[in-house]
């Protein structure tokens, strides 16, 4: 009876604490308990947030020295010799921190009517926080500053030296040599002791686990038989001591962009037939490419591609060729149109190409509604990216990408400088700020001022176009 009474009192205390918003009470249910759970869940859903290395800098441009050459080799000489002076070579580099923020609000009515059950304001903050983190991850991987001047370059735009495209439609690995090649290339660039990780889909991780057949687990046995050898058969979490991060956005999403195409006069497109495919990049990764669309252009023409805006899109990628089935990446298009201040105006629903669309970085204008500024997208597709193939499914199986991400601050791509003061989430990268109450709303802002620092890209590696079956 006494025990039962104690339990009742404990339950009452927990209920009072869960519903109490008074200062120093521990807060209502969401801030005290669920906030921690949701924040931890965000990290588990986006493990990339736990591997990057944030570094605070109180300026818009983060400056750093990029080592490009070591002091000269050959230090042997005579006992009485004069030691020559040599120096390493650096180039001064900088990365511009970009603004990533979102604003939300909850009405006082909703807050008051729900306070007995949940803190609606805190819950909505957590919803925005989760969306904000996914935006950061998307930018770290797919950001392209030349396609969208308000973004920064991510891994996709940065990894050039070690960038491999498998056959169109993807190839199924039959052994783990592709991982060995990635790791060996990293080591050859002195990345042996660097922190790094392998990013792949959970399905590709399963394939890699099945392919590792030459490792045996030793299982203890209490009987007289001693140890029992068991071949493979477990979830591979590391390979050659490099952690494997299973992430969702390394595989092509099955959402296809429906593209219509039209030709007209008034440009500089040479006469000929062109074959075009379009994919979309969202927080789920890059999608399968659209069905191939063909268009014949007369001399001095222009080609217009149109599509329905995809919710949550960050970029559209255009693949084109003069030969059917041989498309290569030629353009990266921002998914949003902005006014002169950088304020979102509307979604992009197409492009008007006025030069040869089969050559990387053709001249084009985006198509959107409202009054907006045409972006300058010169050089959005670099020389390495110009070899990228569109994601095309084979037998219903979509291609995937595997990335070896070298996380070293000075000879890798792991440093993320930021400057938002008062950062309170994820090692300072994210700031959650309550705003002044306006009318009947309780507004708040979540913000990050950050960029990925391209200290040295040659220790990272990207393979596009693998399939799990």
C-alpha positions as CSV (number, residue, x, y, z in Angstrom):
1,X,0.0,0.0,0.0
2,X,2.8,2.4,0.9
3,X,4.6,1.5,-2.3
4,X,1.5,2.2,-4.4
5,X,1.0,5.6,-2.7
6,X,4.6,6.5,-3.5
7,X,4.1,5.6,-7.1
8,X,1.0,7.7,-7.3
9,X,2.9,10.7,-5.9
10,X,5.7,10.2,-8.4
11,X,3.2,10.1,-11.2
12,X,1.5,13.3,-10.0
13,X,4.9,15.0,-9.8
14,X,5.8,14.0,-13.3
15,X,2.5,15.2,-14.6
16,X,2.8,18.5,-12.9
17,X,6.3,18.9,-14.3
18,X,5.2,18.0,-17.8
19,X,2.5,20.7,-17.7
20,X,4.3,23.4,-15.8
21,X,5.7,26.3,-17.8
22,X,7.0,28.3,-14.8
23,X,10.6,29.4,-14.7
24,X,13.1,26.8,-13.2
25,X,10.4,24.1,-13.3
26,X,12.1,22.1,-16.0
27,X,9.7,23.3,-18.7
28,X,6.7,21.6,-20.2
29,X,6.9,18.1,-21.8
30,X,8.5,19.0,-25.1
31,X,11.4,21.2,-23.9
32,X,12.4,18.9,-21.1
33,X,12.2,15.5,-22.6
34,X,11.0,15.3,-26.2
35,X,13.3,18.1,-27.4
36,X,16.3,16.0,-26.4
37,X,14.7,12.9,-28.0
38,X,13.9,14.7,-31.2
39,X,17.3,16.4,-31.4
40,X,19.1,13.1,-30.8
41,X,16.9,11.5,-33.5
42,X,17.9,14.2,-36.0
43,X,21.5,13.3,-35.4
44,X,20.7,9.6,-35.9
45,X,18.7,10.3,-39.1
46,X,21.5,12.7,-40.3
47,X,24.8,11.2,-39.0
48,X,26.7,13.6,-41.2
49,X,26.0,16.3,-38.5
50,X,28.1,14.3,-36.1
51,X,31.2,13.8,-38.3
52,X,31.8,17.3,-39.7
53,X,34.1,19.7,-37.8
54,X,32.5,23.1,-37.1
55,X,34.9,26.0,-36.6
56,X,33.7,29.4,-35.5
57,X,34.9,32.4,-37.4
58,X,33.7,36.0,-36.8
59,X,33.8,37.1,-40.5
60,X,31.9,36.6,-43.7
61,X,34.8,35.1,-45.5
62,X,36.7,32.2,-43.9
63,X,40.4,32.5,-45.0
64,X,42.8,29.6,-44.9
65,X,46.1,28.5,-46.4
66,X,45.8,25.6,-48.8
67,X,49.1,23.6,-48.9
68,X,50.0,22.9,-52.5
69,X,53.6,21.8,-52.3
70,X,55.9,20.4,-49.5
71,X,59.5,21.7,-49.0
72,X,61.9,20.1,-51.5
73,X,62.9,16.5,-51.0
74,X,66.5,15.2,-50.6
75,X,68.0,16.4,-47.3
76,X,71.2,14.3,-47.3
77,X,74.4,16.3,-47.6
78,X,78.0,16.5,-46.4
79,X,78.9,17.0,-42.8
80,X,80.3,20.5,-43.4
81,X,77.8,21.5,-46.1
82,X,75.8,24.6,-46.0
83,X,72.1,23.7,-45.6
84,X,70.0,25.2,-48.4
85,X,66.7,26.8,-47.5
86,X,63.5,25.5,-48.9
87,X,59.9,26.2,-48.2
88,X,56.5,24.7,-48.7
89,X,54.1,26.4,-51.1
90,X,50.7,27.7,-50.1
91,X,47.9,29.4,-51.9
92,X,45.6,31.8,-50.0
93,X,42.0,30.6,-50.3
94,X,38.7,31.6,-48.7
95,X,35.2,30.4,-48.6
96,X,32.2,32.7,-48.3
97,X,29.8,31.8,-45.5
98,X,26.2,31.7,-46.7
99,X,22.9,32.4,-44.9
100,X,20.5,29.5,-44.2
101,X,17.5,30.3,-42.1
102,X,13.8,29.7,-41.7
103,X,11.1,31.5,-39.8
104,X,8.1,29.8,-38.2
105,X,5.2,30.9,-35.9
106,X,2.5,29.4,-33.7
107,X,-0.7,31.2,-32.8
108,X,-1.4,32.0,-29.2
109,X,-4.7,30.3,-29.7
110,X,-3.0,27.0,-30.7
111,X,-0.6,27.4,-27.8
112,X,-3.3,28.0,-25.3
113,X,-5.6,25.2,-26.5
114,X,-2.9,22.6,-26.5
115,X,-0.8,23.5,-23.5
116,X,-2.4,20.7,-21.4
117,X,-1.0,18.1,-23.8
118,X,2.0,19.6,-25.6
119,X,3.9,22.8,-26.1
120,X,2.9,23.6,-29.6
121,X,5.5,26.3,-30.0
122,X,8.4,24.0,-28.9
123,X,7.0,21.2,-31.1
124,X,7.0,23.5,-34.2
125,X,10.5,24.7,-33.4
126,X,11.6,21.0,-33.5
127,X,9.9,20.5,-36.8
128,X,11.7,23.5,-38.2
129,X,15.0,22.3,-36.7
130,X,14.6,18.9,-38.4
131,X,13.9,20.5,-41.7
132,X,16.8,22.9,-41.2
133,X,19.2,20.1,-40.5
134,X,18.1,18.3,-43.7
135,X,18.8,21.5,-45.6
136,X,22.3,21.7,-44.2
137,X,23.0,18.0,-45.2
138,X,21.6,18.7,-48.7
139,X,23.9,21.7,-49.0
140,X,26.9,19.8,-47.7
141,X,26.4,17.2,-50.4
142,X,24.8,18.9,-53.4
143,X,25.3,22.6,-52.9
144,X,26.6,24.6,-55.9
145,X,27.6,28.2,-55.4
146,X,27.8,28.8,-59.1
147,X,24.3,27.6,-59.8
148,X,22.9,29.4,-56.7
149,X,25.0,32.3,-55.4
150,X,23.1,32.1,-52.1
151,X,24.4,28.6,-51.5
152,X,27.9,27.1,-51.0
153,X,29.7,24.3,-52.8
154,X,29.1,20.9,-51.4
155,X,30.8,17.6,-52.0
156,X,29.2,17.1,-55.4
157,X,30.7,20.4,-56.7
158,X,34.0,20.0,-54.9
159,X,35.2,16.4,-55.5
160,X,37.0,16.5,-58.9
161,X,40.2,14.5,-58.8
162,X,38.6,11.2,-57.8
163,X,35.2,11.1,-59.5
164,X,34.1,8.0,-61.3
165,X,31.0,7.3,-63.3
166,X,30.0,3.7,-63.9
167,X,28.1,2.6,-67.0
168,X,24.7,4.2,-67.8
169,X,22.1,2.3,-65.8
170,X,24.6,1.4,-63.1
171,X,26.8,-1.6,-62.4
172,X,26.6,-4.2,-59.7
173,X,29.8,-4.7,-57.7
174,X,30.9,-8.3,-57.5
175,X,33.6,-7.7,-54.9
176,X,34.9,-4.9,-52.7
177,X,37.7,-3.7,-55.0
178,X,35.8,-0.4,-55.6
179,X,36.1,0.4,-51.9
180,X,39.7,-0.6,-51.9
181,X,40.4,1.8,-54.8
182,X,38.7,4.6,-53.0
183,X,40.7,4.0,-49.8
184,X,44.0,3.4,-51.6
185,X,43.6,6.7,-53.5
186,X,43.0,8.4,-50.2
187,X,46.2,6.9,-48.7
188,X,48.2,7.9,-51.8
189,X,47.3,11.5,-51.0
190,X,48.6,11.0,-47.4
191,X,45.1,10.5,-46.0
192,X,45.9,7.3,-44.0
193,X,45.6,8.9,-40.6
194,X,42.7,11.2,-41.4
195,X,39.2,10.9,-40.0
196,X,37.0,9.7,-42.8
197,X,33.8,7.8,-43.6
198,X,32.1,5.9,-46.3
199,X,28.6,7.1,-47.2
200,X,26.2,4.8,-49.0
201,X,22.6,3.7,-48.9
202,X,21.5,1.0,-46.4
203,X,20.9,-1.3,-49.4
204,X,24.4,-0.8,-50.7
205,X,25.7,-1.4,-47.1
206,X,23.8,-4.7,-47.2
207,X,25.4,-5.6,-50.5
208,X,28.9,-4.7,-49.2
209,X,28.2,-6.9,-46.1
210,X,27.3,-9.8,-48.3
211,X,30.4,-9.4,-50.5
212,X,32.7,-9.5,-47.5
213,X,33.1,-13.3,-47.5
214,X,36.8,-13.7,-46.4
215,X,36.3,-12.6,-42.8
216,X,35.3,-15.1,-40.1
217,X,33.8,-14.4,-36.7
218,X,35.0,-16.5,-33.7
219,X,32.1,-17.5,-31.5
220,X,32.7,-18.7,-28.0
221,X,31.2,-22.1,-27.1
222,X,30.8,-23.2,-23.5
223,X,31.0,-26.8,-24.5
224,X,34.0,-29.0,-25.3
225,X,34.0,-28.0,-29.0
226,X,35.8,-24.7,-28.2
227,X,35.5,-21.9,-30.8
228,X,33.2,-22.2,-33.8
229,X,34.1,-20.4,-37.0
230,X,31.2,-18.5,-38.7
231,X,31.7,-17.1,-42.2
232,X,30.4,-13.5,-42.7
233,X,26.8,-12.9,-42.0
234,X,26.7,-9.6,-40.1
235,X,26.0,-6.0,-40.8
236,X,29.3,-4.4,-41.8
237,X,29.8,-1.1,-39.9
238,X,33.3,-0.4,-41.0
239,X,35.6,-1.4,-43.8
240,X,39.4,-1.2,-43.3
241,X,38.7,0.7,-40.1
242,X,36.6,3.3,-41.9
243,X,33.1,3.8,-40.6
244,X,30.2,3.3,-42.9
245,X,27.4,5.8,-42.7
246,X,24.1,4.4,-44.1
247,X,22.4,7.5,-45.5
248,X,19.2,7.8,-47.6
249,X,20.4,10.4,-50.2
250,X,23.1,8.4,-51.8
251,X,20.6,6.5,-54.0
252,X,18.5,7.9,-56.8
253,X,15.0,8.7,-55.7
254,X,12.2,7.3,-57.9
255,X,10.5,10.6,-58.4
256,X,10.8,11.5,-62.1
257,X,10.5,15.0,-63.6
258,X,8.0,15.2,-66.4
259,X,9.6,17.4,-69.1
260,X,8.1,19.0,-72.1
261,X,10.3,20.6,-74.8
262,X,9.8,23.2,-77.5
263,X,12.0,24.8,-80.1
264,X,11.8,28.4,-81.4
265,X,13.9,31.0,-83.1
266,X,15.8,33.8,-81.5
267,X,18.9,32.1,-80.1
268,X,22.2,30.6,-81.0
269,X,21.5,26.9,-80.8
270,X,23.0,25.2,-83.9
271,X,20.7,23.2,-86.2
272,X,20.4,19.5,-85.2
273,X,18.7,17.0,-83.1
274,X,19.2,17.0,-79.3
275,X,18.4,14.4,-76.7
276,X,17.7,15.7,-73.1
277,X,17.0,14.3,-69.7
278,X,16.3,16.2,-66.4
279,X,16.6,15.1,-62.8
280,X,15.8,16.9,-59.6
281,X,17.8,17.2,-56.4
282,X,15.9,17.2,-53.1
283,X,16.7,16.3,-49.5
284,X,16.3,12.7,-50.6
285,X,19.1,13.0,-53.1
286,X,19.1,13.1,-56.9
287,X,16.2,11.6,-58.7
288,X,16.0,9.3,-61.6
289,X,16.3,11.2,-64.8
290,X,13.2,12.0,-66.9
291,X,12.4,10.0,-69.9
292,X,14.6,11.1,-72.8
293,X,13.0,14.0,-74.8
294,X,14.1,14.7,-78.3
295,X,14.0,18.0,-80.1
296,X,15.1,19.2,-83.5
297,X,16.4,22.8,-83.6
298,X,16.7,25.0,-86.7
299,X,19.8,27.1,-87.0
300,X,19.9,30.1,-84.6
301,X,17.1,28.7,-82.5
302,X,16.4,28.3,-78.8
303,X,15.1,25.3,-76.8
304,X,12.6,25.6,-73.9
305,X,12.3,22.9,-71.3
306,X,9.3,23.0,-69.0
307,X,8.4,21.0,-65.9
308,X,6.1,21.1,-62.9
309,X,7.9,22.4,-59.9
310,X,8.9,19.6,-57.5
311,X,8.2,20.3,-53.8
312,X,11.4,20.5,-51.8
313,X,13.7,20.8,-54.8
314,X,17.1,22.5,-54.4
315,X,18.4,22.0,-58.0
316,X,17.5,20.6,-61.4
317,X,20.2,18.8,-63.4
318,X,20.1,18.8,-67.2
319,X,21.7,16.1,-69.2
320,X,22.0,16.4,-73.0
321,X,23.7,15.0,-76.0
322,X,23.4,14.9,-79.8
323,X,23.4,11.1,-79.6
324,X,20.4,9.3,-78.0
325,X,21.3,7.4,-74.8
326,X,24.6,9.3,-74.4
327,X,23.5,12.3,-72.3
328,X,26.1,13.9,-70.0
329,X,25.5,16.6,-67.4
330,X,25.5,20.1,-69.0
331,X,23.7,22.4,-66.6
332,X,22.6,22.8,-63.0
333,X,19.6,25.0,-62.5
334,X,18.6,26.6,-59.1
335,X,15.1,25.4,-58.0
336,X,14.1,28.9,-56.7
337,X,13.9,32.3,-58.2
338,X,15.0,35.3,-56.1
339,X,14.6,39.0,-56.2
340,X,17.5,41.4,-55.9
341,X,17.7,41.0,-52.1
342,X,17.8,37.2,-52.2
343,X,14.2,36.8,-51.1
344,X,12.4,33.8,-52.6
345,X,9.9,34.8,-55.3
346,X,8.7,31.5,-56.8
347,X,9.7,28.0,-58.0
348,X,11.6,27.5,-61.2
349,X,9.5,25.6,-63.8
350,X,11.8,25.5,-66.7
351,X,14.7,26.9,-68.7
352,X,15.1,28.6,-72.0
353,X,18.4,27.5,-73.6
354,X,19.9,29.8,-76.2
355,X,23.3,28.1,-77.0
356,X,24.3,24.5,-77.9
357,X,22.6,22.4,-75.1
358,X,25.0,19.5,-75.6
359,X,28.0,21.5,-74.4
360,X,28.6,22.0,-70.7
361,X,27.3,25.2,-69.3
362,X,25.0,26.5,-72.1
363,X,23.5,29.9,-71.8
364,X,20.0,29.8,-70.5
365,X,17.3,31.8,-68.6
366,X,15.2,30.3,-65.9
367,X,11.5,30.3,-66.2
368,X,9.5,31.3,-63.1
369,X,6.6,33.6,-62.1
370,X,6.8,37.0,-60.5
371,X,9.5,39.6,-60.7
372,X,12.9,38.0,-60.1
373,X,16.6,38.3,-61.1
374,X,18.1,35.9,-63.6
375,X,20.9,34.0,-61.9
376,X,24.4,34.0,-63.3
377,X,25.2,30.2,-63.4
378,X,28.5,30.4,-65.3
379,X,30.7,27.4,-64.6
380,X,28.2,25.5,-62.5
381,X,29.2,22.3,-64.2
382,X,33.0,21.9,-63.8
383,X,35.2,19.7,-66.0
384,X,34.9,16.6,-63.8
385,X,31.1,17.0,-63.4
386,X,30.7,17.2,-67.2
387,X,31.3,13.4,-67.3
388,X,28.4,12.7,-65.0
389,X,25.7,10.3,-66.4
390,X,22.0,10.5,-65.6
391,X,20.5,8.0,-63.1
392,X,18.6,5.5,-65.2
393,X,17.0,2.4,-63.6
394,X,17.9,-1.1,-64.9
395,X,15.3,-3.7,-64.2
396,X,13.6,-1.4,-61.8
397,X,16.7,-1.0,-59.7
398,X,18.0,2.6,-59.3
399,X,21.7,3.5,-59.4
400,X,23.5,4.8,-56.3
401,X,26.5,6.8,-55.3
402,X,29.2,5.9,-52.8
403,X,31.4,8.6,-51.3
404,X,34.6,8.4,-49.3
405,X,34.5,11.6,-47.3
406,X,37.8,12.7,-45.9
407,X,37.0,14.7,-42.8
408,X,40.4,16.2,-42.1
409,X,40.3,20.0,-41.5
410,X,43.5,20.8,-43.4
411,X,43.9,18.1,-46.0
412,X,40.3,17.1,-46.5
413,X,36.7,18.4,-46.7
414,X,35.6,18.1,-43.1
415,X,35.8,21.7,-41.8
416,X,32.6,23.7,-41.7
417,X,33.3,27.3,-40.6
418,X,30.3,29.2,-39.2
419,X,29.7,32.6,-37.7
420,X,26.2,32.6,-36.2
421,X,26.6,33.9,-32.7
422,X,24.9,32.1,-29.9
423,X,24.6,28.8,-31.7
424,X,22.9,26.3,-29.4
425,X,22.5,23.2,-31.5
426,X,25.0,20.8,-33.1
427,X,28.2,22.3,-31.8
428,X,27.1,25.9,-32.5
429,X,26.1,25.3,-36.2
430,X,22.4,26.1,-35.6
431,X,20.9,29.0,-33.6
432,X,17.2,28.9,-32.4
433,X,16.0,32.4,-31.6
434,X,12.5,33.5,-30.3
435,X,11.3,36.6,-32.0
436,X,9.1,39.5,-30.7
437,X,5.4,38.5,-30.5
438,X,3.5,40.0,-33.4
439,X,-0.3,40.2,-33.3
440,X,-1.5,36.7,-32.1
441,X,1.6,34.8,-33.2
442,X,4.6,33.5,-31.4
443,X,7.3,33.7,-34.1
444,X,10.8,32.2,-34.0
445,X,13.8,31.9,-36.3
446,X,16.3,29.1,-36.9
447,X,19.5,30.1,-38.7
448,X,23.0,29.1,-39.7
449,X,25.7,31.1,-41.3
450,X,28.1,28.5,-42.7
451,X,29.9,26.9,-45.6
452,X,31.9,23.7,-46.4
453,X,35.6,24.5,-46.5
454,X,37.4,22.9,-49.5
455,X,40.8,22.6,-47.9
456,X,41.8,19.7,-50.1
457,X,39.5,17.7,-52.3
458,X,41.9,15.0,-53.6
459,X,41.6,12.8,-50.5
460,X,37.9,12.3,-51.0
461,X,36.3,10.0,-53.7
462,X,33.0,9.7,-55.4
463,X,31.6,6.7,-57.4
464,X,28.4,7.3,-59.3
465,X,26.3,4.6,-60.9
466,X,26.5,1.5,-58.6
467,X,23.6,-0.8,-58.3
468,X,22.8,-3.3,-55.5
469,X,21.3,-5.9,-57.9
